[in-house]
């Protein structure tokens, strides 16, 4: 499955979301009251249309949530691909660009990213589809860390678990971050990039192996 | 405010939860259908009591969620206190025991820990109370990292952000972990302890000063 060519002139730029009135209002409603706390009637009222008009566009409430989740993860994957591509052949740059894309997304798009917690309310089939798409991000991260380890710039024993921890850490940002709060997306990104480099045991230049310390930088 | 003396013979042991029939069923129902997706009627049916009988024990559905959240975070705080206390005067041991307590809790008590995502559905007053209790965990973590930095065993620039990242990473475990899955709580704990030590820039023994490290005392 060949990914579509990245459609971002600049993967660091987050234009206002323009999902259309139904999805925009659904994002807001699910964020405020949760998926189960939002009825199709509530949604129609927010959008200012009738319930049948809503059903004309979306099969049901779950289809609206699935569209939101799917749009968000595909957008993030394309950004991540663009970010990694921009890193050229530098394994550290590729990795930090990847982390940057994820954290910028968790901050600029916090409400969409937080929607991930509603995933458990969708059908097993839809959950599997979403998981399969999202898996691509995990595979990209595994590749990037693997590559850094092979080239001697990262030192990490347990790549799979470190990647999961890293992605979990970035995802949890959406739970507390608010645009307009004390930190800007760029500030959060700068800090998490440093932490991500620690997690993968970044060393500025390859060292001779050393048995003593589990973490060694410089 | 003096914390109560830890009531755990062994903070690493997680007995089956015995919250009583209403809270046990509420935990299950909120996990399956979310807070808003669970009606008081659903809950009464699961427990096998009438709706008025349920209201006899709990003011409303929110009070049930708040009790669950509060019980979980207080139990975790007591475990963390016991864990840190057991570390004696060794700053690394105190820190790793703390991380161990958190990760054991995120795994053994994954459904309770995951309930945290329902927090946005409780009233501002209840949310503030919960946040104030939970803040104690963050303050403990800040103290532990601070102490390690002062004693020259940890090296980290941005203690506040690293602690938040660390706690976010541990919390996100509850989103994927299942008892009986491929990893045991002890395995996850061992791996996350290593990752946590990386985040705080653990070094096995104080090194001679070097211009490159961001924080250095001793």
HADDOCK unambig.tbl for C-alpha pairs under 7 A between the chains (distance, minus, plus):
assign (segid A and resid 33 and name CA) (segid B and resid 121 and name CA) 6.62 0.50 0.50
assign (segid A and resid 34 and name CA) (segid B and resid 36 and name CA) 6.77 0.50 0.50
assign (segid A and resid 36 and name CA) (segid B and resid 34 and name CA) 6.78 0.50 0.50
assign (segid A and resid 36 and name CA) (segid B and resid 36 and name CA) 5.46 0.50 0.50
assign (segid A and resid 36 and name CA) (segid B and resid 37 and name CA) 4.48 0.50 0.50
assign (segid A and resid 37 and name CA) (segid B and resid 36 and name CA) 4.49 0.50 0.50
assign (segid A and resid 37 and name CA) (segid B and resid 37 and name CA) 5.97 0.50 0.50
assign (segid A and resid 121 and name CA) (segid B and resid 33 and name CA) 6.57 0.50 0.50
assign (segid A and resid 162 and name CA) (segid B and resid 195 and name CA) 6.88 0.50 0.50
assign (segid A and resid 165 and name CA) (segid B and resid 169 and name CA) 5.71 0.50 0.50
assign (segid A and resid 168 and name CA) (segid B and resid 169 and name CA) 5.25 0.50 0.50
assign (segid A and resid 168 and name CA) (segid B and resid 172 and name CA) 5.32 0.50 0.50
assign (segid A and resid 169 and name CA) (segid B and resid 165 and name CA) 5.73 0.50 0.50
assign (segid A and resid 169 and name CA) (segid B and resid 168 and name CA) 5.26 0.50 0.50
assign (segid A and resid 169 and name CA) (segid B and resid 169 and name CA) 4.04 0.50 0.50
assign (segid A and resid 172 and name CA) (segid B and resid 168 and name CA) 5.35 0.50 0.50
assign (segid A and resid 172 and name CA) (segid B and resid 172 and name CA) 6.64 0.50 0.50
assign (segid A and resid 195 and name CA) (segid B and resid 162 and name CA) 6.90 0.50 0.50
assign (segid A and resid 195 and name CA) (segid B and resid 199 and name CA) 6.05 0.50 0.50
assign (segid A and resid 198 and name CA) (segid B and resid 198 and name CA) 5.72 0.50 0.50
assign (segid A and resid 198 and name CA) (segid B and resid 199 and name CA) 5.61 0.50 0.50
assign (segid A and resid 199 and name CA) (segid B and resid 195 and name CA) 6.04 0.50 0.50
assign (segid A and resid 199 and name CA) (segid B and resid 198 and name CA) 5.60 0.50 0.50
assign (segid A and resid 199 and name CA) (segid B and resid 199 and name CA) 5.93 0.50 0.50
assign (segid A and resid 212 and name CA) (segid B and resid 204 and name CA) 7.00 0.50 0.50
assign (segid A and resid 213 and name CA) (segid B and resid 203 and name CA) 6.01 0.50 0.50
assign (segid A and resid 213 and name CA) (segid B and resid 204 and name CA) 5.31 0.50 0.50
assign (segid A and resid 215 and name CA) (segid B and resid 198 and name CA) 5.99 0.50 0.50
assign (segid A and resid 215 and name CA) (segid B and resid 201 and name CA) 6.84 0.50 0.50
assign (segid A and resid 215 and name CA) (segid B and resid 202 and name CA) 6.50 0.50 0.50
assign (segid A and resid 215 and name CA) (segid B and resid 203 and name CA) 6.49 0.50 0.50
